[in-house]
Amino acid sequence: MFNMFIEVPTRTSTAVRSLKVDALASQAVVEFNTGYIYAYGNVSKRAILNVLFNPDISLGFWVNHNLVNTERTYQLNGDEFNYKQFDSPKVELPSFV
């Protein structure tokens, strides 16, 4: 399946480092400041469009309200979602440093 994730413009958040959403697939991927990444399915398309076009919405509030503390969404496991596509590249310093 083809996924087209859009990164939500950065907003200050004490919990959320980044949020990527795909309205067509009803999915969202959240990276917390702790470094953990979680993908969710069956996310409300209306909620996704709301977070994309309304800059006043807190990312932490949105994640809690629409992903974590709701019965609608479910966390995608490794068989349903390729988490490796969101792994951060490992940066290595040159040997002379």
C-alpha positions in Angstrom: 0.0 0.0 0.0 1.2 3.5 -0.9 1.5 5.9 2.0 1.8 9.6 1.7 2.7 11.0 5.1 2.7 14.8 5.5 4.7 16.2 8.4 2.6 18.6 10.6 4.4 21.9 10.9 6.5 22.1 14.0 5.0 23.5 17.1 6.5 23.7 20.5 5.6 20.6 22.5 7.0 19.1 25.7 6.0 15.6 24.6 5.8 15.4 20.8 8.9 15.8 18.6 7.2 15.2 15.3 3.8 14.2 13.9 3.2 12.8 10.4 -0.3 12.1 9.1 -1.8 10.4 6.0 -5.4 11.4 5.5 -6.0 8.9 2.7 -4.9 5.9 4.7 -6.3 7.3 8.0 -2.9 6.9 9.7 -0.7 8.9 11.9 2.9 8.5 13.1 4.0 10.3 16.2 7.6 10.6 17.5 7.8 11.5 21.2 10.7 13.5 22.7 11.8 10.2 24.4 12.6 8.9 20.9 9.8 6.3 20.7 7.9 6.2 17.5 4.3 4.8 17.3 2.0 4.4 14.3 -1.8 4.5 14.6 -4.5 3.4 12.3 -8.2 4.3 11.8 -7.5 7.9 12.7 -10.3 10.4 12.0 -9.8 12.1 8.6 -11.5 15.2 10.0 -9.0 15.3 12.9 -6.1 14.9 10.5 -7.2 17.8 8.3 -7.9 19.8 11.5 -4.3 19.4 12.8 -2.9 20.2 9.3 -4.8 23.4 8.7 -5.3 24.8 12.2 -2.0 26.0 13.6 -3.5 26.8 17.0 -4.0 23.1 18.0 -1.4 21.8 20.5 0.3 18.6 19.1 0.4 17.0 22.6 -3.4 17.7 23.0 -4.1 16.4 19.5 -2.1 13.2 20.0 -3.7 12.5 23.4 -7.2 13.2 22.2 -7.1 11.6 18.8 -4.5 8.8 19.1 -3.8 7.7 22.7 -7.0 8.2 24.7 -9.6 7.1 22.2 -11.3 3.8 21.4 -11.4 4.6 17.7 -7.7 4.3 16.9 -5.4 1.3 17.3 -1.6 1.0 17.4 -0.2 -0.6 14.3 2.3 -3.4 14.8 5.3 -4.3 12.7 3.3 -6.6 10.4 0.9 -3.8 9.6 3.3 -0.9 9.3 6.9 -0.5 8.2 8.5 1.4 11.1 12.0 1.3 9.5 10.9 4.1 7.1 10.9 6.5 10.0 14.2 5.5 11.6 16.5 8.5 12.0 19.8 8.1 10.2 22.7 7.5 12.5 25.2 10.4 12.3 28.8 9.5 12.8 31.6 11.9 13.3 34.7 11.6 11.1 37.6 9.7 12.6 39.8 12.8 13.0 37.3 14.5 15.3 
